[in-house]
Amino acid sequence: MERELPEGFEDLLPFLDWARPTEGERNDKRWSSSLEESQVFYDTMLERSPAAFEYFGQRPLSEIDGADRTLLDMCLALAECSATIEMYGDPAPKYVFPISRFVPTHDAWPLAGKGAAA
């Protein structure tokens, strides 16, 4: 199944690989991307996020799935990527704990990509 984005967000299609369903996967993407890739994604999403937030403000979170979910995951990836751009200037900074040491417990939340919490 090919992933899609909601109507009006087709310009974000080149960034679909950033739309990962869990915090761990989004951080893997952040740490494996170059600074240049991260900067382009960050700049684009920072410009488009107000429209995305307005779009999501018109529907309950419990009804977000499919193309809407892909856009939500991209917005969450912006939050992850922002650390690279705004704080570290490096996708894999040497002076922080490796991201693999952080194990999010909230990735079991239904809207976090893995279904109902255990």
Rosetta silent file (secondary structure, phi, psi, omega in degrees, C-alpha in Angstrom):
SEQUENCE: MERELPEGFEDLLPFLDWARPTEGERNDKRWSSSLEESQVFYDTMLERSPAAFEYFGQRPLSEIDGADRTLLDMCLALAECSATIEMYGDPAPKYVFPISRFVPTHDAWPLAGKGAAA
SCORE:     score description
SCORE:     0.000 S_00000001
   1 L     0.000  128.052  178.903    0.000    0.000    0.000 S_00000001
   2 L   -82.784  133.778  179.532    1.393    3.371   -1.017 S_00000001
   3 L   -77.584  147.395 -179.307    1.270    6.029    1.663 S_00000001
   4 L  -128.806  170.028  173.332   -0.519    9.263    0.895 S_00000001
   5 L  -121.244  157.017  178.098   -0.947   12.686    2.400 S_00000001
   6 L   -60.905  155.579  177.508   -4.159   14.662    2.814 S_00000001
   7 L   -55.681  134.642 -179.554   -5.223   16.911   -0.028 S_00000001
   8 L    97.967   -7.278 -179.105   -3.268   20.151    0.041 S_00000001
   9 L  -119.793   20.086 -178.086   -0.097   18.588    1.457 S_00000001
  10 H   -60.825  -25.474  179.096    1.207   16.921   -1.709 S_00000001
  11 H   -65.058  -14.385  179.758    4.315   19.145   -1.591 S_00000001
  12 H   -91.333   -1.013 -179.039    5.459   17.079    1.390 S_00000001
  13 H   -54.533  -36.159  178.468    5.567   13.806   -0.565 S_00000001
  14 H   -63.055  -11.836 -176.373    9.384   13.943   -0.949 S_00000001
  15 H  -108.371   16.577 -177.869    9.607   13.673    2.848 S_00000001
  16 H   -56.544  -29.953 -178.644    7.460   10.575    3.366 S_00000001
  17 H   -65.583  -17.419  176.502   10.441    8.668    4.734 S_00000001
  18 H   -79.805  -16.663 -176.451   10.365   10.945    7.788 S_00000001
  19 L   -80.804   80.730 -179.325    6.805    9.801    8.601 S_00000001
  20 L  -103.733  142.924 -171.624    7.670    7.037   11.057 S_00000001
  21 L   -77.676  -12.100 -179.135    4.999    5.708   13.446 S_00000001
  22 L  -129.872  159.058  178.626    7.029    5.653   16.671 S_00000001
  23 H   -60.970  -40.645  178.977    9.371    7.997   18.494 S_00000001
  24 H   -61.136  -43.887  178.813   12.144    5.425   18.298 S_00000001
  25 H   -67.348  -38.114  178.036   11.801    5.094   14.531 S_00000001
  26 H   -66.177  -38.092  177.046   11.666    8.870   14.092 S_00000001
  27 H   -68.998  -36.297  174.098   14.832    9.230   16.130 S_00000001
  28 H   -57.996  -43.516  178.334   16.521    6.507   14.061 S_00000001
  29 H   -63.294  -44.449  179.872   15.678    8.557   10.975 S_00000001
  30 H   -60.488  -45.862 -177.003   16.981   11.731   12.603 S_00000001
  31 H   -72.513  -24.036 -177.986   20.269   10.110   13.633 S_00000001
  32 H   -94.942   -6.694  179.757   20.791    8.437   10.229 S_00000001
  33 L   -89.094  152.306  175.572   20.077   11.527    8.110 S_00000001
  34 L   -74.027  163.314  177.020   22.717   14.033    7.091 S_00000001
  35 H   -60.850  -38.170  179.854   22.623   17.540    8.499 S_00000001
  36 H   -64.933  -44.729  177.541   21.677   18.807    5.047 S_00000001
  37 H   -61.814  -43.012  179.551   18.740   16.367    4.763 S_00000001
  38 H   -63.240  -40.947 -179.055   17.598   17.300    8.242 S_00000001
  39 H   -64.462  -43.231  179.278   17.811   21.021    7.470 S_00000001
  40 H   -64.111  -45.005  177.973   15.710   20.718    4.305 S_00000001
  41 H   -61.537  -48.102 -179.179   13.075   18.645    6.120 S_00000001
  42 H   -58.037  -50.243 -178.273   13.068   21.020    9.097 S_00000001
  43 H   -60.479  -43.952 -179.066   12.751   24.151    6.955 S_00000001
  44 H   -65.772  -48.113 -178.019    9.943   22.675    4.870 S_00000001
  45 H   -69.341  -33.569  177.659    7.972   21.324    7.808 S_00000001
  46 H   -62.640  -37.596  177.708    8.450   24.475    9.851 S_00000001
  47 H   -71.714  -37.087 -174.487    6.823   26.412    7.022 S_00000001
  48 H   -91.364  -15.249 -175.218    4.012   23.875    6.508 S_00000001
  49 H   -62.169  -35.898  177.046    3.287   22.953   10.127 S_00000001
  50 H   -58.180  -40.005  177.627    0.862   25.833   10.798 S_00000001
  51 H   -66.432  -38.465  178.455   -1.363   24.551    7.975 S_00000001
  52 H   -65.340  -43.244 -179.847   -1.061   21.000    9.314 S_00000001
  53 H   -64.605  -38.848  176.181   -1.978   22.097   12.835 S_00000001
  54 H   -63.579  -42.983  178.190   -4.981   23.981   11.507 S_00000001
  55 H   -58.813  -46.843 -179.034   -5.984   20.893    9.515 S_00000001
  56 H   -70.537  -24.815  178.667   -5.753   18.672   12.614 S_00000001
  57 L   -67.059  -10.162 -177.688   -7.674   21.194   14.690 S_00000001
  58 L   -97.739    4.266 -177.320  -10.754   20.342   12.634 S_00000001
  59 L  -146.681  149.601  176.989  -10.918   16.657   13.619 S_00000001
  60 L   -69.107  142.784  178.616  -10.701   14.544   16.776 S_00000001
  61 H   -57.575  -32.810 -178.055   -7.346   12.807   17.311 S_00000001
  62 H   -65.342  -15.890 -179.076   -9.175    9.497   17.698 S_00000001
  63 H  -101.951    7.037 -178.059  -10.242    9.705   14.047 S_00000001
  64 L   -83.815  119.146  174.763   -6.786   10.289   12.596 S_00000001
  65 L  -156.367 -179.783  177.794   -5.643    7.449   10.351 S_00000001
  66 H    56.984 -129.804 -178.663   -4.481    6.785    6.801 S_00000001
  67 H   -61.496  -36.111  177.766   -3.206    9.899    5.024 S_00000001
  68 H   -63.087  -40.965  179.587   -3.934   12.012    8.101 S_00000001
  69 H   -63.199  -38.607  178.147   -1.775    9.713   10.206 S_00000001
  70 H   -61.321  -44.501  178.135    1.105   10.074    7.741 S_00000001
  71 H   -64.100  -41.310  177.957    0.920   13.859    8.070 S_00000001
  72 H   -61.098  -43.260  178.703    0.746   13.598   11.871 S_00000001
  73 H   -62.886  -34.018  176.674    3.860   11.391   11.877 S_00000001
  74 H   -67.759  -38.525  177.335    5.647   14.000    9.760 S_00000001
  75 H   -65.963  -39.511  176.870    4.717   16.697   12.284 S_00000001
  76 H   -66.438  -35.207  176.807    6.030   14.518   15.095 S_00000001
  77 H   -64.637  -33.077  175.354    9.227   13.990   13.084 S_00000001
  78 H   -59.844  -42.208  178.438    9.621   17.771   12.976 S_00000001
  79 H   -61.696  -40.758  178.289    9.687   17.747   16.781 S_00000001
  80 H   -67.854  -45.312 -176.521   12.403   15.072   16.732 S_00000001
  81 H   -67.428  -26.551 -176.984   14.403   16.779   13.974 S_00000001
  82 H   -59.872  -30.685  177.827   14.288   20.140   15.713 S_00000001
  83 H   -63.045  -40.082  178.387   16.889   18.954   18.242 S_00000001
  84 H   -59.934  -47.384 -173.313   19.347   18.352   15.394 S_00000001
  85 H   -80.949  -47.669 -171.185   18.848   21.813   13.922 S_00000001
  86 H   -83.433  -27.089 -174.372   18.117   24.002   16.941 S_00000001
  87 H  -115.364  -47.063 -168.954   20.385   22.479   19.590 S_00000001
  88 H   -97.376  -35.161 -174.856   23.065   20.159   18.248 S_00000001
  89 L    66.293   19.772 -177.680   23.900   21.165   14.672 S_00000001
  90 L  -157.988  128.839 -179.079   24.723   17.498   14.169 S_00000001
  91 L   -67.629  -23.127  179.138   22.342   14.566   13.600 S_00000001
  92 L  -134.262   69.973 -176.191   24.464   12.294   15.798 S_00000001
  93 L   -61.314  144.175 -175.574   26.195   14.526   18.348 S_00000001
  94 L   -80.951  -17.062 -173.789   29.097   12.929   20.183 S_00000001
  95 L  -101.668   17.666  176.165   28.376   14.548   23.553 S_00000001
  96 L  -124.943  160.837  176.148   24.920   13.073   24.171 S_00000001
  97 L   -61.779  143.846  175.274   23.771    9.582   25.059 S_00000001
  98 L   -58.973  139.373 -176.372   23.140    7.410   22.000 S_00000001
  99 H   -59.816  -26.029 -179.572   19.474    7.559   21.083 S_00000001
 100 H   -65.309  -17.004  178.471   19.283    3.766   21.322 S_00000001
 101 H   -79.211  -15.159  178.703   19.629    4.120   25.117 S_00000001
 102 L   -96.469  119.434 -179.112   16.284    5.932   25.303 S_00000001
 103 L  -116.183  100.371 -178.949   13.356    3.538   25.146 S_00000001
 104 L   -63.937  130.782  177.219   10.062    5.443   24.938 S_00000001
 105 L   -89.414  -16.142 -177.651    7.334    3.748   26.940 S_00000001
 106 H   -86.666    0.597  178.032    4.562    5.809   25.383 S_00000001
 107 H   -67.703   -6.394  176.125    5.024    4.336   21.884 S_00000001
 108 H   -86.102   -6.212  177.297    2.277    1.871   22.846 S_00000001
 109 L   -58.236  137.766 -175.664   -0.266    4.699   22.819 S_00000001
 110 H   -52.192  -36.651 -179.082   -2.858    3.924   20.111 S_00000001
 111 H   -86.792    4.840  179.104   -1.974    7.040   18.112 S_00000001
 112 H   -95.813    2.977  169.505    1.750    6.294   18.406 S_00000001
 113 L   110.397  -10.870 -173.752    1.621    3.573   15.793 S_00000001
 114 L  -117.413    9.062  178.980    1.486    0.246   17.569 S_00000001
 115 L    93.882 -162.361 -175.237   -2.133   -0.162   18.624 S_00000001
 116 L   -65.871  146.663  177.852   -3.640   -0.297   22.093 S_00000001
 117 L   -64.844  143.582 -179.836   -1.422    0.086   25.131 S_00000001
 118 L   -76.702    0.000    0.000   -0.502   -3.176   26.805 S_00000001
